Amino acid sequence: DILSQTLKLLLHLEAASLESCHSSRVDKGTKLYHITNVFLYPEEVLSAIERTASALFRMLYDSESSNTNASTLVRDFITACYNHSRISKDKKPATPQSSDELSDDTYATSVFTQGQHSSHGPWRDELRALEDFVSDICESYLEHGGQYESFSMCLRLLLRHDFPPKVISDILTKLHPILNLLTIKEDRESMHSSLMQSVSGGLPSLDASRRDPSSVLDAFAAALKKRDRELSREDYIS
């Protein structure tokens, strides 16, 4: 009940848009991270708060699309994830880098150096924290979250091309059996916006766009493979 009332209060504050209140001084990326984190609660809790959490997430997600730079939002989202992870987790020992992690190094150098972060800062730990968070989110979605459209919105946010290549590839791979559930009821304009944010696309030599990493393109290609059976939201039993 405390969580439910807190979410309702946050929804009220966002709707009021009061410049003097504390919520107006918190960046969109941080807000979206903590709302996404709500979907990690057990199903019995999530079923009671999902409607309010959904309204709050949609309000933030719709407003950020027109008012916030995408790279800034992603950078703030990742930083919030890292700061939150430090509360309950000790620093993990260093592990050898995989090819995907090397791709993320290139990503981090380009993204984190655009803001207050330095290429010599803690961005690698931040990316590890994000990968752990995304792994938990995918498990929760597979277990019971697929029945909620608002949970699907969270996953769609994490598939934006501004996020690290390994994160996008991991989501597409782990959710391959139920990727169809990421489709939600929305108008044509919103669908077009989602598709535009999924891959950077383009031809760098012609339009100066950023080429999508091969790991991401391979993951999208694998996602097109036919599945034995596509689950629907009705297959989840509340």
Disulfide bonds with the S-S distance in Angstrom:
none
